[in-house]
Each structure stands twice: as structure tokens, then as C-alpha cells.
Amino acid sequence: MRTLSCGAAPSGTVRPARCVASAEPSYADRRSTSVREGKRRAAGPAVKKSPKRERTRKQKVWRVARWFLAVGLVGALLAGAAFVVLYQAVDIPDPNEDFETQTTFVYFDDGKTELGRFATQNRVSIDLDQMPQSLKDAVVAAENDSFWTDSGIDPVGIVRAAFNNASGNARQGASTITQQYVKVLYLSQEQSYQRKIKEAILSLKVQRQQSKSRILEGYLNTIYFGRGAYGVEAAARAFFERPAKNLDLRQSAVLASVLNNPSRFDPANGKDAREALLGRYQYTLNQMAELEMITEEQAEKAKRRLPKFPEIEAGSTYGDQKGHMLTMVRKELTRLGFDEEEIEGGGLRVTTTFDPEAMAAAKQAVVEERPEGFKDKELHVGVASVEPGTGAVRGFYGGQDYLQSQINWAVSGGQAGSTLKAFALAAAIKDGFSLRDTFDGNSPYELPDGTPVTNQGDASYGSAINMVYATQKSANSAFVDMTMAMDDGPEKVVKMMDAMGVPADDSRNGAGFPSTSPGLEPVATVALGSATVSPINMASGYATIANEGVYAEPFIIEKVVDRGGETRYSHAEEGPEPKRVLDADIAADVSYALQQNVTGGSGTAALALGRPAAGKTGTATNGRDEVSSAWFAGYTPQMATAVMYVRGKGNEQLMGWLPEYFGGSYPARTWTNAMQTMMEGLPVEEFPEPAYVDGDAPTDGHAPYVPPPSPTRKPPPSPQPSSDIESEEPTPTQEPTPTQEPTPTEEPSPTCDILGCGEPTPSEPPPSSPPPSQPTSSATPGAGTTRSASPRGQG
């Protein structure tokens, strides 16, 4: 069947030429043909099947991302649901009703007698409208610049702080003002995630229930500003002696800065604290300007200087020596890991090592023995007693009443002078020398670089004197000769001082009071004592000798218990173990030499103690060659005590100002007075006998002196002026020539009867002998030690 390719032409039209007959079958024909052939396909050419396409990397990543997004969405929904449940479950508790229970109490060593307390809440609440706008703005700018717009928490800040802390950087907080207020008013100082979560939930609830103004008012009436002041009213009076409403911009910026870290930023805590406050103060003003609370001109003008701080009498809690004790306790608690908030408001119970009787004994000794008419304002006396074997600091006298001066001279210290010679002697014996070995006692002694070292009064004691006699006479030349005779002698002496309790640097986790000794350097004249040492550290070093060479780190915190009764720190369990740093025999030999200083040397005032005692006097000169300090450090087997006298800023002239300015006078008598009280009722204990340890040391020029059978004498020199500081020393007319041992009638020089070394008796002075050979050590004196042409560690 054929069909036309075009439809029929309408009537009256001509069929188009293109409309011709077509041979293509119709749809019916095609369908019947397909049915007959048993198959069917679409019209047109055959289509080939396409291969399956692979997903691109982008598609794969997107697919994984969608999966994670879905999981994250589910997690977020679950977390949100959990937060809603917690939000509903946590109720705002009653405020901490009695902040007195959070006060930290400090006790003497019995754990019962109260020494003082931290954070006694001095608070006067005032309305927000009584607070100056400058103060409110400064606090918001410094602590939480989004306070007026945030929801009570700062999620971005929390994440930022979390990443920063996890990265090991300086620890950051993320608490808003609302969170800080909630923590103080409703929660504890516990550092845990549970507490932080609860803090966040309560902050959101408080934010919904209270206005921003009410929250800021509560915060400014609650937060701690230091100096025992809670709230801005108490803080304004504690820092500026005026009500809060009268604070100006500078004063407001100071208080807003101080509350961030009350201990660090209190200008009364010294120069470092004042500098730290200045930095925080300028930051606060910059923030205020950036937030347009003040103009740039106002900020620049205020930033130039801190406001003036009037002298304000502290509370009686800090009167006299209590202020010095509490300041030491606070600093030590910080070193042990307790933060400021816990110390001030954690309700801790702190037991110290301080014995009220030892504290009273130190003060009584100073008051009774210092020269009449000399008061603490200009004459500064530092006293410290450390218990051998434990390291417990039992008593000290820091000088002027804390309310008048915050300088604690038992910690600040002064130039140590010849009290350091005990440690040099210990180093030499450990290095192989003996008490019997001899060294050059003549004056001056010349160092390899030509620098002269003189003895006090330029006295010469002979070219070969043993170390007992050198210690007894405090012969500078002999100790420098001994130091130079050792290989790396200055380094060994400093290392010995550090090991025994006089810290050379701050490498022992802050141990010591303080943890460094400025100027303690490995130079040839290190034993003469130009370094600054505190009486506490000096007593600690001498306690090591008393404890037969076992060092016990000095400490003042025995135990810390929190308000829940849990022991947070125990020195018995967590404190460092005592450590042997010196053989017992060496300690016995050093102790023997120091006993001779008491029985027949410059420290005879200590004989009045009435029991075996060992010690060493010391005086030092400053850079102007003026006598700047006088010392006596000594011990019995039960207690080591050091006494230091200094003037003014700690390095001013004593000679010609004090009636007597050497260590054997006021310091030795003060030591004896204090020790008599502390030793009362204790059994008399003897020291170990000397062991005369003798090792493998250089003998060239240092061998034990043996007098020839026929000694000769030279006439003594003509009399000359003397500036000898020790009253027991021979007068110039009694001194022998530089090549002879001195033969004072008031005390025998070392003999064979004492040391078994063949030394001459007082009636037969030693003959002239050649000086010992120069030491081979390459050490040379440091510039800091040889301040004058004649380095001296007197006494």
C-alpha cells in the first residue's frame, strides 16, 4: 500500500511539487511487520549502549563532606538536646553566704596558732550609680569589651583559648564578666570541665534573669582587687584612700588593671610589679579609646604616667614581722602551684615552719644587741635560723616593721664577705687538699694578672700557713692562693656553694630564699664574698655543714589543706629529699676549722653561748672600698643561724658610722643572744672529731709545713696604722714580718698538738720560708670582684 508524502491539497489550491508519492510504509504496516518478525525497535539507526561513568575527585570529596555534615548535624542536635536537658536541670543556687569560710588561714609550725590570714573580706557594697562612669567603662574595656552585647558567654573566646592552651602557649582564660561573677558568687575555684560547663549554663540563666547593669554592679561589688579589698569601694580606699565615686580616669584605669592579677599588678610589691601594672594600665586606656569610651587625646595624656599612690597604713594583720612572714608564704604558695584566687579565696589552711619562739628570739636579740640609738629605719639587721637535717626555716628577723618598709633583709641580703670562706674550704678538701696543707698568708698576694689581694689591715701571716690558721685569721691571701691552686678552682668553689645551699642561679625550680645570689661568679676572689647572699640561704649552707654534709632544701610551707579537708600539699610527702653533697669527714674538718674561729679567732663572742659552736665572721667592701656589711654565721648541731648588719640601701659605709663595724662585734653578739634563747632546754651536743681528710692534691708549695731545727727570727716592723676589723686580731706591733707566722699572745697558732702536723708552738714562731709556687690555674679574677686595687673579704 502506498501513501502520499503530503496530505491532500485544499480545494482551490495547487498541489506542491514536493508532494510526491512515497514508498515508505505506514505506521500500521510497520507495526504489523514488527509483530510478524517477533521484535520491535525504535525508528531510526541503532543506538549503542554507553559505558558507566567514574566519579570525579571533587564529587567524591563532596560525597564524604555531605556524610560528615550529616553526622555533624546529628551530633549538634544531640549536643543541643543534652544542653537543653542540662539547662533545665541546673538551678541557680543560693549565693555563697559566708565568704569568711573561704578566707585562707596561715598557722605557725604547730598548725594551731594563727599567724595571719589572706582575703579577710573588706567589702562595702555600693549602687552602680555611685560608681564613676570611667571605672565602669575601664573594667568593661579591660575585662570583657563585648559585655553589653554578649549573651553571658563568649563561644569564640572559649574556642580561641582552648586552641591556645592546647598548643602549649601562655594559658588564656575566656571568662566573661558574667562568668567571673557567677564563679565568685555561686561556685567554687575548682578547675574542672564540669565546673566550667555549670558556669556557662548559670551565666546564661543569670543573663536572662538579670539586667546587664545589675550583673555589672554585682561583679564590681564582689571581685577581689588585692590588699584585702573586695569590691570597688574597698579597693578605692585601699589604693587611693578615697571613696569610689571620687575616682578619676587614671585611678579607675588602675583598679580595672589591678583586678586582672592583684598580686602581680599591685605597685606596693616593688619595681617589677609597678612596671607590669604600667603595661596593663596602658592597655586598658588603649581599649577604652578604641571602644570610644574616651578620646585618643584623653588616653594619650593619661598613659604618660601612673597616678600617685598615697602611703596607706595596712591592717594590723601585716604589722611588724607578720607582714614579712605572710609575704613569704604567699610567694611560696604561688611557687608550689596555688593561684591567686585560691590563696585569697580558697579557704586554705596553711601550716608553716615558723616557730613563734624562734621568731621572738631573733627580734629580741636584735633589739637588745644593736647599738643604742640606731633604729631599723637606717640600720638594717637580717637574722635567719634554719634547722639542720630538715631545712625548715624556724625563725627570722626581716628588719623594719612591714607597715613601714616591705623590704625583708633576711631575704634581700647583702655582700657576704668572709662567711663564704667555709664553702671554699669544703671545695678544697674535696679536691684533695687537707687542713694541714699550707698556703701563702702574706699580704699583698698577687694574682696572675698582677692584681693584688690584701688581708685586712694588710697583715701578713706567713708564706706557708695551714687552713685552720687561715680560717681563724680569715687570711684573704691564703684563701685566694688555695682557690687558685685547684684546677678550675673558682668554678669548683661556686659549685660547692650552690650544692650546700647558697644558690648560684635559678636552676633548681626556685629553691632558696631567694633562688639566686647576685654576683656569685667563678672568679679567683669568689671566697672573699663580693656576692650578695641572704641570711636564710647563708644559714642553709651552714646547716649543711652542721648536718655532716647532707643538704636539706630550705622551706617554709609544711602543709596545705583545702576547706574540704583534703591535703593539697605536704612537704613530708612531696618535698625534695635531703641530699649528701659533702662527705661526712670533709664536713667534720670544715666544722673543726670553724670551731677554731670561735675558740681563738674573730668569733670569740660566740663562746658566751656556753656550748660547742662553730662559725665565721665576715665583712665586705663595696665598689667605693667602703665597709658595706658585717656578718656572723654559725651553728650548733641543732640549729644554724646567720646575722647580717647593713646600712641604708644595703651597701653604704659602716666604718665610722657604727661604733664597731666588724663581724665579731654586733653580729656575733646578736647571734649568741638569739641562739641562747633557741638552745634553752635542748641537750648539749658535741661536733664530730676532725678526720684530717687528705687526698691527691698538688703538693708543690702547699705541703704541710715542717719547721727546720733552728728557726731564725726577724724583728717586727715598726708600728703603723691599722684598720683591722677584728678585735681579737694582733695589733700592728705584734705582727711578725711577712715571712713569719704571727704569734699573738691571746691565742695560740695551730700546733702539732692541735693538728698533728708539726706546726710551731706560740713560743717558737716558724722560720722564714720560700713562698709557695704560683698556681697553675688559668682562672683570673673578674671585674666585679676586684673593684679596688686590693680585693678584700674582710673578717
Residue, then its C-alpha position, 0 to 999 in steps of 0.5 A: m500500500r502506498t501513501l502520499s508524502c503530503g496530505a491532500a491539497p485544499s480545494g482551490t489550491v495547487r498541489p506542491a511539487r514536493c508532494v510526491a508519492s512515497a514508498e515508505p510504509s505506514y505506521a500500521d504496516r510497520r507495526s504489523t511487520s514488527v509483530r510478524e518478525g517477533k521484535r520491535r525497535a525504535a525508528g531510526p539507526a541503532v543506538k549503542k549502549s554507553p559505558k558507566r561513568e567514574r566519579t570525579r575527585k571533587q564529587k567524591v570529596w563532596r560525597v564524604a563532606r555531605w556524610f560528615l555534615a550529616v553526622g555533624l548535624v546529628g551530633a549538634l542536635l544531640a549536643g543541643a538536646a543534652f544542653v537543653v536537658l542540662y539547662q533545665a536541670v541546673d538551678i541557680p543556687d543560693p549565693n555563697e553566704d559566708f565568704e569568711t569560710q573561704t578566707t585562707f588561714v596561715y598557722f605557725d609550725d604547730g598548725k594551731t596558732e594563727l599567724g595571719r590570714f589572706a582575703t579577710q573580706n573588706r567589702v562595702s557594697i555600693d549602687l552602680d550609680q555611685m560608681p564613676q562612669s570611667l571605672k565602669d567603662a575601664v573594667v568593661a574595656a579591660e575585662n570583657d569589651s563585648f559585655w553589653t552585647d554578649s549573651g553571658i558567654d563568649p563561644v569564640g573566646i572559649v574556642r580561641a583559648a582552648f586552641n591556645n592552651a592546647s598548643g602549649n602557649a601562655r594559658q588564656g582564660a575566656s571568662t566573661i564578666t558574667q562568668q567571673y561573677v557567677k564563679v565568685l558568687y555561686l561556685s567554687q575555684e575548682q578547675s574542672y570541665q564540669r565546673k566550667i560547663k555549670e558556669a556557662i549554663l548559670s551565666l546564661k540563666v543569670q543573663r536572662q534573669q538579670s539586667k546587664s547593669r545589675i550583673l555589672e554592679g554585682y561583679l564590681n561589688t564582689i571581685y577581689f582587687g588585692r590588699g584585702a579589698y573586695g569590691v570597688e569601694a574597698a579597693a578605692r580606699a585601699f589604693f587611693e584612700r578615697p571613696a569610689k565615686n571620687l575616682d578619676l580616669r587614671q585611678s579607675a584605669v588602675l583598679a580595672s588593671v589591678l583586678n586582672n592579677p592583684s598580686r602581680f599588678d599591685p605597685a606596693n610589691g616593688k619595681d617589677a610589679r609597678e612596671a607590669l601594672l604600667g603595661r596593663y594600665q596602658y592597655t586598658l586606656n588603649q581599649m577604652a579609646e578604641l571602644e570610644m569610651i574616651t578620646e585618643e587625646q584623653a588616653e594619650k595624656a593619661k598613659r604618660r604616667l601612673p597616678k600617685f599612690p598615697e602611703i596607706e597604713a595596712g591592717s594590723t594583720y601585716g604589722d611588724q614581722k607578720g607582714h614579712m612572714l605572710t609575704m613569704v608564704r604567699k610567694e611560696l604558695t604561688r611557687l608550689g602551684f596555688d593561684e591567686e584566687e585560691i590563696e585569697g579565696g580558697g579557704l586554705r589552711v596553711t601550716t608553716t615552719f615558723d616557730p613563734e619562739a624562734m621568731a621572738a628570739a631573733k627580734q629580741a636579740v636584735v633589739e637588745e644587741r644593736p647599738e643604742g640609738f640606731k633604729d631599723k629605719e637606717l640600720h638594717v639587721g637580717v637574722a635567719s635560723v634554719e634547722p639542720g637535717t630538715g631545712a625548715v626555716r624556724g625563725f627570722y628577723g626581716g628588719q623594719d616593721y612591714l607597715q613601714s618598709q616591705i623590704n625583708w633583709a633576711v631575704s634581700g641580703g647583702q655582700a657576704g664577705s668572709t662567711l663564704k670562706a667555709f664553702a671554699l674550704a669544703a671545695a678544697i678538701k674535696d679536691g684533695f687538699s687537707l687542713r694541714d696543707t699550707f698556703d701563702g698568708n702574706s699580704p699583698y698576694e698577687l694574682p696572675d694578672g698582677t692584681p693584688v689581694t690584701n688581708q685586712g689591715d694588710a697583715s701578713y701571716g706567713s708564706a706557708i700557713n695551714m687552713v685552720y690558721a687561715t680560717q681563724k685569721s680569715a687570711n684573704s691571701a691564703f684563701v685566694d692562693m688555695t682557690m687558685a691552686m685547684d684546677d678550675g678552682p673558682e668554678k669548683v668553689v661556686k659549685m660547692m656553694d650552690a650544692m650546700g645551699v647558697p644558690a648560684d642561679d635559678s636552676r633548681n625550680g626556685a629553691g632558696f630564699p631567694s633562688t639566686s645570689p647576685g654576683l656569685e661568679p667563678v672568679a679567683t676572689v669568689a671566697l672573699g664574698s663580693a656576692t650578695v647572699s641572704p641570711i636564710n640561704m647563708a644559714s642553709g649552707y651552714a646547716t649543711i655543714a652542721n648536718e655532716g654534709v647532707y643538704a636539706e632544701p630550705f622551706i617554709i610551707e609544711k602543709v596545705v589543706d583545702r576547706g574540704g579537708e583534703t591535703r593539697y600539699s605536704h612537704a613530708e610527702e612531696g618535698p625534695e629529699p635531703k641530699r649528701v653533697l659533702d662527705a661526712d669527714i670533709a664536713a667534720d674538718v670544715s666544722y673543726a676549722l670553724q670551731q677554731n674561729v670561735t675558740g681563738g679567732s674573730g668569733t670569740a663572742a660566740l663562746a658566751l653561748g656556753r656550748p660547742a659552736a662553730g662559725k665565721t665572721g665576715t665583712a665586705t667592701n663595696g665598689r667605693d672600698e667602703v665597709s658595706s656589711a658585717w656578718f656572723a654565721g654559725y651553728t650548733p648541731q641543732m640549729a644554724t643561724a646567720v646575722m647580717y648588719v647593713r646600712g641604708k640601701g644595703n651597701e653604704q659605709l659602716m666604718g665610722w658610722l657604727p661604733e664597731y663595724f666588724g663581724g665579731s662585734y654586733p653580729a656575733r653578739t646578736w647571734t649568741n643572744a638569739m641562739q641562747t634563747m633557741m638552745e634553752g632546754l635542748p641537750v648539749e651536743e658535741f661536733p664530730e672529731p676532725a678526720y684530717v681528710d687528705g687526698d691527691a692534691p698538688t703538693d708543690g708549695h702547699a705541703p704541710y709545713v715542717p719547721p727546720p731545727s733552728p728557726t731564725r727570727k726577724p724583728p717586727p716592723s715598726p708600728q703603723p696604722s691599722s684598720d683591722i676589723e677584728s678585735e681579737e686580731p694582733t695589733p700592728t706591733q705584734e705582727p711578725t714580718p711577712t715571712q713569719e707566722p704571727t704569734p699573738t699572745e691571746e691565742p695560740s697558732p695551730t700546733c702539732d698538738i692541735l693538728g698533728c702536723g708539726e706546726p710551731t708552738p706560740s713560743e717558737p714562731p716558724p722560720s722564714s720560708p720560700p713562698p709557695s709556687q704560683p698556681t697553675s690555674s688559668a682562672t683570673p679574677g673578674a671585674g666585679t670582684t676586684r673593684s679596688a686595687s686590693p680585693r678584700g673579704q674582710g673578717 
